């Protein structure tokens, strides 16, 4: 301030202060975010136009219903307390970016939610706590701070988190994948594989999304930064869909093929509706598995272009076919097109009808809601609605594979050797249950068919037998096996029969050996206990329900029952 005199009057000259606006509603600008929130009416969007520095708690009062569009700007300092309805959104974060990107707007301030709070894109580095009566939903965005549910409801429908939020991810249809060091939540698309024809060649097609979702993705592909092109609900839904695609980074999609005959190298090729094709460059035996790359996604920004080619709005499906390049392959050629999965490892072992990304299972198709599948050495896989139905259909020496997450118990209802392969799906059914009279002779962990891409996938081979006899509470599948254990133990160890031994299930005693058997009313042929000792015969003595068989010379006198 300065004072001037013009010869008649004194004047106070003050420097004009330049206003700094940080937010606007429509064409009206505000110097503070607090002022903008106070002025906002239901349904208003407050767009940030500069960095916001809070010095105290910014409260969205009960009854307020507003959206704060970050638009690449930052809110820092203080705290935000939401008691109304608040949506945080952003124009750019997540659009054509991998899940690690943080180039859009950021909220560094802590947030306490007592009302309804939605996150649609943006980065959030402050501590977020959901309080009493709060309903918090994430649709997309990067969360580098903490997210805690102290009370109320938390719905994770999309987004990428630095902390492990697996226990909070309870929305049906959504899964958590650990990719690029972040825990990413996304909805898992599902569809059914159907037969199709591509340029006259038999193939298969899968449609993993609804028409409405395809329309959103197709609109986004042509308008990647136009939030105003979408309704609030559509923008939120698009955010959820992109949460899935943000996982694609330097990846490819593979198909697994099974042939109905021996195929020589370079005599067949497979290709997609996008025009990609690859010759099968090695000999493949009938019934063997061949994997080959069908499309490459060099980065997320180009993944959208691959999406446009493979999953266009007017096609709505991934489609693949196999072409015969030689008269020697006339006919069906491809007996089965099993899957798509993320990899660039041509010829690797198969998993199931799944797509994988960076070693993580993304989504299934073909299986639908079925829980299990059995794939024979040749021919198509058969899907089963329940794990029990698959086990009923399994043959001795066969493998039952999960086709979806499963919480029901594995039932072992018949004798034989069976391999149960989780295929990387979550199995929470616990220990197997056994049919009447059965026991597990052995269980051995073996390599899962999914091990190539899912290192922690588990497969177990069970040898299941009908219990014939027991010794000391242990079950055995034959009388001879139980008797051998009892004889080795000595000291009058008793074999307790549980079921009638099969013909030929016999025991031969050496001279002086004795074997005690409790029959328990089970039919038993005493001739099953013999002796090869020269000059010896088997003598029987029954006392207190236990028959003792002894190999002794003929001159020995015994009481015969």
WOWODA-V862606 format. One record per residue. N is the residue number from 1. RES is the residue in one letter. SS is DSSP state (A for helix, B for strand, O for the rest). PHI is phi in degrees with one decimal (NA if undefined). NEAR is the number of other C-alpha atoms within 8 Angstrom. Layout:
BEGIN
N:RES:SS:PHI:NEAR ; N:RES:SS:PHI:NEAR
END
This chain:
BEGIN
1:X:O:NA:6 ; 2:X:B:-138.4:6 ; 3:X:B:-112.4:8 ; 4:X:B:-116.5:8 ; 5:X:B:-127.7:8 ; 6:X:O:-99.1:7 ; 7:X:O:97.8:4 ; 8:X:O:-123.6:5 ; 9:X:O:-137.7:6 ; 10:X:B:-96.0:8 ; 11:X:B:-122.0:8 ; 12:X:B:-95.6:8 ; 13:X:B:-105.7:8 ; 14:X:O:-109.5:6 ; 15:X:O:-72.6:5 ; 16:X:O:-72.9:4 ; 17:X:O:-83.4:4 ; 18:X:O:-81.9:4 ; 19:X:O:-71.6:5 ; 20:X:O:-115.9:5 ; 21:X:O:-100.0:11 ; 22:X:O:-116.5:14 ; 23:X:B:-149.5:15 ; 24:X:B:-149.1:14 ; 25:X:B:-120.6:12 ; 26:X:O:63.9:5 ; 27:X:O:-100.9:5 ; 28:X:B:-89.9:6 ; 29:X:B:-107.1:10 ; 30:X:B:-133.3:11 ; 31:X:O:-80.3:10 ; 32:X:O:-133.0:10 ; 33:X:A:-68.3:10 ; 34:X:A:-59.7:7 ; 35:X:A:-65.4:9 ; 36:X:A:-65.4:14 ; 37:X:A:-63.5:9 ; 38:X:A:-63.2:6 ; 39:X:A:-81.3:6 ; 40:X:O:-67.7:11 ; 41:X:O:-111.1:8 ; 42:X:O:-52.5:7 ; 43:X:O:90.7:7 ; 44:X:O:-70.9:10 ; 45:X:B:-109.6:11 ; 46:X:B:-95.0:14 ; 47:X:B:-98.7:11 ; 48:X:B:-75.7:14 ; 49:X:O:-121.9:10 ; 50:X:O:-161.3:9 ; 51:X:O:-64.7:9 ; 52:X:B:-111.4:12 ; 53:X:B:-116.0:8 ; 54:X:O:-81.9:11 ; 55:X:O:-109.1:6 ; 56:X:O:-150.3:7 ; 57:X:B:-81.4:9 ; 58:X:B:-91.2:10 ; 59:X:B:-107.9:8 ; 60:X:B:-95.7:13 ; 61:X:O:-73.5:8 ; 62:X:O:-60.2:9 ; 63:X:O:99.3:7 ; 64:X:O:-72.2:11 ; 65:X:B:-141.9:11 ; 66:X:B:-136.8:14 ; 67:X:B:-118.8:12 ; 68:X:B:-109.7:12 ; 69:X:B:-92.5:12 ; 70:X:O:-67.1:16 ; 71:X:O:47.6:13 ; 72:X:O:75.0:12 ; 73:X:O:-96.5:13 ; 74:X:B:-119.6:12 ; 75:X:B:-111.9:12 ; 76:X:B:-136.5:10 ; 77:X:O:76.4:10 ; 78:X:O:56.2:12 ; 79:X:B:-153.6:12 ; 80:X:B:-114.8:12 ; 81:X:B:-116.0:12 ; 82:X:B:-101.1:17 ; 83:X:O:-116.9:13 ; 84:X:O:-110.4:13 ; 85:X:B:-118.1:14 ; 86:X:B:-132.9:15 ; 87:X:B:-121.0:11 ; 88:X:B:-97.1:14 ; 89:X:B:-141.1:13 ; 90:X:O:-149.6:14 ; 91:X:O:-82.7:13 ; 92:X:O:-120.5:12 ; 93:X:O:-59.0:16 ; 94:X:O:92.7:16 ; 95:X:O:-89.8:8 ; 96:X:O:73.6:9 ; 97:X:O:-124.9:11 ; 98:X:O:-75.2:13 ; 99:X:O:-69.9:13 ; 100:X:O:-87.8:9 ; 101:X:O:-68.8:9 ; 102:X:O:-141.2:9 ; 103:X:O:-87.7:7 ; 104:X:O:-90.8:14 ; 105:X:O:-72.7:14 ; 106:X:B:-135.9:13 ; 107:X:B:-111.1:12 ; 108:X:O:-91.1:11 ; 109:X:O:-71.6:13 ; 110:X:B:-69.4:10 ; 111:X:B:-130.7:12 ; 112:X:B:-110.7:12 ; 113:X:B:-112.8:16 ; 114:X:O:-112.6:14 ; 115:X:O:-119.0:13 ; 116:X:B:-111.7:13 ; 117:X:B:-131.4:14 ; 118:X:B:-122.9:11 ; 119:X:B:-114.8:13 ; 120:X:B:-128.0:15 ; 121:X:O:69.8:17 ; 122:X:O:96.6:20 ; 123:X:B:-118.4:14 ; 124:X:B:-133.2:12 ; 125:X:O:-105.1:12 ; 126:X:O:-83.0:12 ; 127:X:O:-73.1:10 ; 128:X:B:-114.6:12 ; 129:X:B:-128.1:11 ; 130:X:B:-93.5:18 ; 131:X:O:-105.5:12 ; 132:X:O:-54.7:8 ; 133:X:O:71.0:9 ; 134:X:O:-77.0:14 ; 135:X:B:-126.0:14 ; 136:X:B:-113.7:12 ; 137:X:B:-132.0:11 ; 138:X:B:-107.4:13 ; 139:X:O:-107.1:17 ; 140:X:O:-174.2:17 ; 141:X:O:120.4:16 ; 142:X:B:-112.5:15 ; 143:X:B:-120.3:13 ; 144:X:O:-95.9:11 ; 145:X:O:-93.0:11 ; 146:X:O:-92.8:10 ; 147:X:B:-129.7:9 ; 148:X:B:-126.2:7 ; 149:X:B:-100.0:10 ; 150:X:O:-79.8:8 ; 151:X:O:-164.0:9 ; 152:X:O:71.1:11 ; 153:X:B:-120.1:10 ; 154:X:B:-122.5:10 ; 155:X:B:-118.3:12 ; 156:X:B:-96.2:13 ; 157:X:O:-105.3:15 ; 158:X:O:-179.6:16 ; 159:X:B:121.3:17 ; 160:X:B:-131.7:15 ; 161:X:B:-123.6:12 ; 162:X:O:-72.6:10 ; 163:X:O:-91.7:9 ; 164:X:O:-74.2:6 ; 165:X:O:-108.7:8 ; 166:X:A:-54.1:7 ; 167:X:A:-68.0:5 ; 168:X:A:-85.7:8 ; 169:X:O:-84.3:13 ; 170:X:O:-114.9:8 ; 171:X:O:-70.4:8 ; 172:X:O:-60.5:4 ; 173:X:O:90.5:6 ; 174:X:B:-103.1:12 ; 175:X:B:-132.9:9 ; 176:X:B:-109.7:10 ; 177:X:B:-125.7:8 ; 178:X:B:-92.5:9 ; 179:X:B:-130.1:10 ; 180:X:O:56.1:6 ; 181:X:O:79.2:6 ; 182:X:B:-118.5:12 ; 183:X:B:-95.2:15 ; 184:X:B:-100.0:15 ; 185:X:B:-105.1:16 ; 186:X:B:-153.9:14 ; 187:X:B:-72.0:12 ; 188:X:O:-94.8:10 ; 189:X:O:-69.1:8 ; 190:X:O:-141.5:11 ; 191:X:B:-159.6:12 ; 192:X:O:-118.4:11 ; 193:X:B:-79.7:10 ; 194:X:B:-130.6:8 ; 195:X:B:-70.3:8 ; 196:X:B:-148.7:9 ; 197:X:B:-130.6:10 ; 198:X:B:-121.8:12 ; 199:X:O:49.9:4 ; 200:X:O:83.5:5 ; 201:X:B:-105.7:9 ; 202:X:B:-65.8:11 ; 203:X:B:-153.9:13 ; 204:X:B:-133.0:13 ; 205:X:B:-137.7:12 ; 206:X:B:-132.6:13 ; 207:X:O:-114.1:12 ; 208:X:O:-88.5:11 ; 209:X:O:-128.6:10 ; 210:X:O:-74.0:7 ; 211:X:A:-59.8:8 ; 212:X:A:-62.9:6 ; 213:X:A:-67.8:10 ; 214:X:A:-60.3:12 ; 215:X:A:-63.2:9 ; 216:X:A:-62.5:10 ; 217:X:A:-64.3:11 ; 218:X:A:-67.9:11 ; 219:X:A:-64.6:8 ; 220:X:A:-62.6:9 ; 221:X:A:-58.2:9 ; 222:X:A:-94.2:6 ; 223:X:O:-139.3:7 ; 224:X:O:-70.4:8 ; 225:X:O:-128.9:8 ; 226:X:O:-108.1:8 ; 227:X:A:-59.4:7 ; 228:X:A:-68.0:5 ; 229:X:A:-77.2:5 ; 230:X:O:-119.1:9 ; 231:X:O:-71.8:7 ; 232:X:A:-59.8:6 ; 233:X:A:-65.5:7 ; 234:X:A:-68.4:9 ; 235:X:A:-64.0:11 ; 236:X:A:-65.5:10 ; 237:X:A:-66.7:9 ; 238:X:A:-59.9:11 ; 239:X:A:-58.1:14 ; 240:X:A:-64.8:15 ; 241:X:A:-63.6:12 ; 242:X:A:-71.2:11 ; 243:X:A:-59.4:18 ; 244:X:A:-71.8:12 ; 245:X:A:-69.9:9 ; 246:X:O:-66.6:13 ; 247:X:O:-78.9:12 ; 248:X:O:-73.4:12 ; 249:X:O:-155.3:11 ; 250:X:O:52.0:9 ; 251:X:B:-129.6:14 ; 252:X:B:-137.0:14 ; 253:X:B:-112.8:14 ; 254:X:B:-113.8:16 ; 255:X:B:-116.0:13 ; 256:X:B:-112.4:13 ; 257:X:B:-119.6:13 ; 258:X:B:-127.5:16 ; 259:X:B:-105.8:16 ; 260:X:O:-92.1:12 ; 261:X:O:-158.0:8 ; 262:X:O:-66.5:9 ; 263:X:B:-119.3:12 ; 264:X:O:-77.6:8 ; 265:X:O:-59.2:10 ; 266:X:O:63.3:11 ; 267:X:O:-105.4:12 ; 268:X:B:-137.5:14 ; 269:X:B:-142.9:13 ; 270:X:B:-126.5:12 ; 271:X:B:-156.6:12 ; 272:X:B:-108.3:14 ; 273:X:O:-67.4:11 ; 274:X:O:-79.4:6 ; 275:X:O:101.5:6 ; 276:X:O:-67.9:9 ; 277:X:B:-146.2:9 ; 278:X:B:-144.1:10 ; 279:X:B:-74.8:9 ; 280:X:O:-81.1:12 ; 281:X:O:-93.1:6 ; 282:X:O:-146.8:7 ; 283:X:O:-70.0:10 ; 284:X:B:-129.0:12 ; 285:X:O:-76.9:9 ; 286:X:O:-57.6:11 ; 287:X:O:82.3:11 ; 288:X:O:-77.7:10 ; 289:X:B:-107.5:12 ; 290:X:B:-129.0:12 ; 291:X:B:-115.3:14 ; 292:X:B:-150.9:13 ; 293:X:B:-69.6:14 ; 294:X:B:-113.7:13 ; 295:X:B:-159.3:9 ; 296:X:B:-117.9:10 ; 297:X:B:-117.9:13 ; 298:X:O:-71.4:10 ; 299:X:O:-164.2:11 ; 300:X:A:-62.1:16 ; 301:X:A:-61.6:9 ; 302:X:A:-86.9:9 ; 303:X:A:-61.6:13 ; 304:X:A:-64.2:10 ; 305:X:A:-69.7:8 ; 306:X:A:-63.8:12 ; 307:X:A:-57.0:9 ; 308:X:A:-62.9:11 ; 309:X:A:-79.0:9 ; 310:X:A:-90.2:13 ; 311:X:O:-122.2:11 ; 312:X:O:-67.6:12 ; 313:X:O:-60.9:11 ; 314:X:O:-90.1:4 ; 315:X:O:-112.1:7 ; 316:X:O:58.6:12 ; 317:X:O:-160.0:11 ; 318:X:B:-94.5:11 ; 319:X:B:-129.6:13 ; 320:X:B:-137.8:12 ; 321:X:B:-147.1:13 ; 322:X:B:-120.6:13 ; 323:X:B:-116.4:9 ; 324:X:B:-85.9:11 ; 325:X:O:-101.6:9 ; 326:X:O:-146.8:8 ; 327:X:A:-61.4:6 ; 328:X:A:-65.3:4 ; 329:X:A:-102.6:12 ; 330:X:O:-56.7:8 ; 331:X:O:117.3:4 ; 332:X:O:-65.9:7 ; 333:X:O:64.9:11 ; 334:X:B:-94.7:10 ; 335:X:B:-76.9:11 ; 336:X:B:-159.5:9 ; 337:X:B:-110.1:11 ; 338:X:B:-82.5:10 ; 339:X:B:-161.4:14 ; 340:X:B:-118.4:12 ; 341:X:B:-153.8:12 ; 342:X:B:-81.6:13 ; 343:X:O:175.0:12 ; 344:X:O:-128.2:10 ; 345:X:O:-95.5:8 ; 346:X:O:-64.6:9 ; 347:X:O:86.2:8 ; 348:X:O:-71.8:8 ; 349:X:O:-66.1:10 ; 350:X:O:-85.0:9 ; 351:X:O:-117.7:9 ; 352:X:O:-148.0:9 ; 353:X:O:-75.0:12 ; 354:X:B:-138.4:13 ; 355:X:B:-110.5:13 ; 356:X:B:-119.1:14 ; 357:X:B:-139.2:13 ; 358:X:O:48.7:9 ; 359:X:O:80.9:9 ; 360:X:B:-113.8:11 ; 361:X:B:-72.2:10 ; 362:X:B:-103.3:9 ; 363:X:B:-152.5:10 ; 364:X:B:-110.0:14 ; 365:X:B:-147.3:14 ; 366:X:O:89.4:10 ; 367:X:O:-76.3:12 ; 368:X:O:58.4:9 ; 369:X:O:-93.9:6 ; 370:X:O:-63.5:12 ; 371:X:O:-93.0:15 ; 372:X:B:-147.0:15 ; 373:X:B:-146.2:14 ; 374:X:B:-126.4:12 ; 375:X:O:-115.0:10 ; 376:X:O:-70.8:7 ; 377:X:O:-59.5:6 ; 378:X:O:-134.0:10 ; 379:X:O:94.2:11 ; 380:X:O:-79.5:8 ; 381:X:O:-71.3:8 ; 382:X:B:-114.5:7 ; 383:X:B:-98.5:12 ; 384:X:B:-130.9:11 ; 385:X:O:-66.4:9 ; 386:X:O:-130.4:9 ; 387:X:A:-66.0:14 ; 388:X:A:-61.8:8 ; 389:X:A:-64.1:9 ; 390:X:A:-66.1:14 ; 391:X:A:-66.4:11 ; 392:X:A:-62.7:7 ; 393:X:A:-84.9:6 ; 394:X:O:-66.4:11 ; 395:X:O:-105.6:7 ; 396:X:O:-55.6:8 ; 397:X:O:89.5:8 ; 398:X:O:-89.1:9 ; 399:X:B:-124.4:11 ; 400:X:B:-107.3:14 ; 401:X:B:-112.9:11 ; 402:X:B:-71.5:14 ; 403:X:O:-116.8:15 ; 404:X:O:-157.4:12 ; 405:X:O:-58.1:9 ; 406:X:B:-142.6:11 ; 407:X:O:-111.7:8 ; 408:X:O:-87.3:7 ; 409:X:O:-72.1:11 ; 410:X:O:-78.9:11 ; 411:X:B:-94.9:11 ; 412:X:B:-104.2:11 ; 413:X:O:-108.8:11 ; 414:X:O:-149.1:8 ; 415:X:O:-70.4:11 ; 416:X:B:146.6:10 ; 417:X:B:-111.4:11 ; 418:X:B:-133.8:15 ; 419:X:B:-105.9:12 ; 420:X:B:-109.8:11 ; 421:X:B:-111.0:13 ; 422:X:O:-72.7:13 ; 423:X:O:58.8:16 ; 424:X:O:87.9:11 ; 425:X:O:-77.9:11 ; 426:X:O:-81.0:9 ; 427:X:B:-111.7:9 ; 428:X:O:-122.7:8 ; 429:X:O:-81.4:10 ; 430:X:O:82.8:7 ; 431:X:O:-68.4:6 ; 432:X:O:-63.4:9 ; 433:X:B:-98.6:9 ; 434:X:B:-117.9:10 ; 435:X:O:-69.0:9 ; 436:X:O:-58.2:5 ; 437:X:O:80.5:7 ; 438:X:B:-96.3:13 ; 439:X:B:-147.2:10 ; 440:X:B:-90.7:9 ; 441:X:B:-71.1:11 ; 442:X:B:-157.4:7 ; 443:X:B:-136.2:9 ; 444:X:B:-128.1:7 ; 445:X:B:-75.1:8 ; 446:X:B:-126.6:8 ; 447:X:O:-66.5:7 ; 448:X:O:-74.8:11 ; 449:X:O:-63.9:10 ; 450:X:O:-92.3:14 ; 451:X:O:-61.8:12 ; 452:X:O:-58.1:8 ; 453:X:O:-108.8:9 ; 454:X:O:-127.6:11 ; 455:X:O:-56.4:8 ; 456:X:O:-93.7:6 ; 457:X:O:-63.6:12 ; 458:X:O:-118.9:12 ; 459:X:B:-133.3:13 ; 460:X:B:-134.1:11 ; 461:X:B:-100.5:12 ; 462:X:B:-107.7:13 ; 463:X:B:-101.2:12 ; 464:X:B:-109.2:15 ; 465:X:B:-129.0:13 ; 466:X:B:-78.0:10 ; 467:X:O:-74.7:14 ; 468:X:O:-96.5:14 ; 469:X:B:-151.9:15 ; 470:X:B:-130.2:14 ; 471:X:B:-134.0:14 ; 472:X:O:58.2:5 ; 473:X:O:86.4:5 ; 474:X:B:-90.3:6 ; 475:X:B:-95.9:12 ; 476:X:B:-138.4:15 ; 477:X:O:-87.5:12 ; 478:X:O:-149.6:11 ; 479:X:A:-63.9:14 ; 480:X:A:-61.6:9 ; 481:X:A:-66.0:9 ; 482:X:A:-64.4:15 ; 483:X:A:-63.7:11 ; 484:X:A:-61.5:8 ; 485:X:A:-66.3:9 ; 486:X:A:-64.4:14 ; 487:X:A:-64.2:11 ; 488:X:A:-67.9:6 ; 489:X:A:-70.7:7 ; 490:X:O:67.3:7 ; 491:X:O:55.8:4 ; 492:X:O:70.1:8 ; 493:X:O:-59.0:11 ; 494:X:B:-99.9:12 ; 495:X:B:-93.7:14 ; 496:X:B:-103.3:11 ; 497:X:B:-76.3:14 ; 498:X:O:-115.4:11 ; 499:X:O:-144.5:9 ; 500:X:O:-68.6:9 ; 501:X:O:-64.6:9 ; 502:X:O:-74.3:5 ; 503:X:O:-58.1:5 ; 504:X:O:92.0:5 ; 505:X:O:-86.0:10 ; 506:X:O:-123.9:10 ; 507:X:B:-131.9:10 ; 508:X:B:-111.2:8 ; 509:X:B:-96.6:14 ; 510:X:O:-78.2:9 ; 511:X:O:-58.7:10 ; 512:X:O:88.1:8 ; 513:X:O:-77.5:10 ; 514:X:B:-128.0:11 ; 515:X:B:-130.5:14 ; 516:X:B:-101.6:12 ; 517:X:B:-130.8:12 ; 518:X:B:-99.6:11 ; 519:X:O:-80.0:13 ; 520:X:O:55.5:8 ; 521:X:O:80.7:4 ; 522:X:O:-79.2:9 ; 523:X:O:-60.7:7 ; 524:X:O:-146.1:8 ; 525:X:O:-88.4:5 ; 526:X:A:-58.9:5 ; 527:X:A:-69.8:5 ; 528:X:A:-71.4:10 ; 529:X:B:-105.6:11 ; 530:X:B:-126.9:12 ; 531:X:B:-142.0:12 ; 532:X:O:-106.1:8 ; 533:X:O:-70.1:10 ; 534:X:O:-59.9:4 ; 535:X:O:75.8:6 ; 536:X:B:-110.6:12 ; 537:X:B:-133.0:11 ; 538:X:B:-95.9:11 ; 539:X:B:-108.5:10 ; 540:X:B:-117.7:12 ; 541:X:B:-135.5:11 ; 542:X:B:-109.4:9 ; 543:X:B:-150.0:6 ; 544:X:O:54.9:4 ; 545:X:O:79.7:8 ; 546:X:B:-113.9:11 ; 547:X:B:-99.9:12 ; 548:X:B:-105.1:11 ; 549:X:B:-101.8:13 ; 550:X:B:-129.3:12 ; 551:X:B:-92.5:17 ; 552:X:B:-147.4:12 ; 553:X:B:-59.3:9 ; 554:X:O:-62.2:8 ; 555:X:O:-74.6:4 ; 556:X:O:-72.5:6 ; 557:X:O:-100.5:5 ; 558:X:O:-127.4:7 ; 559:X:O:-81.7:6 ; 560:X:O:-97.7:6 ; 561:X:O:-80.1:5
END
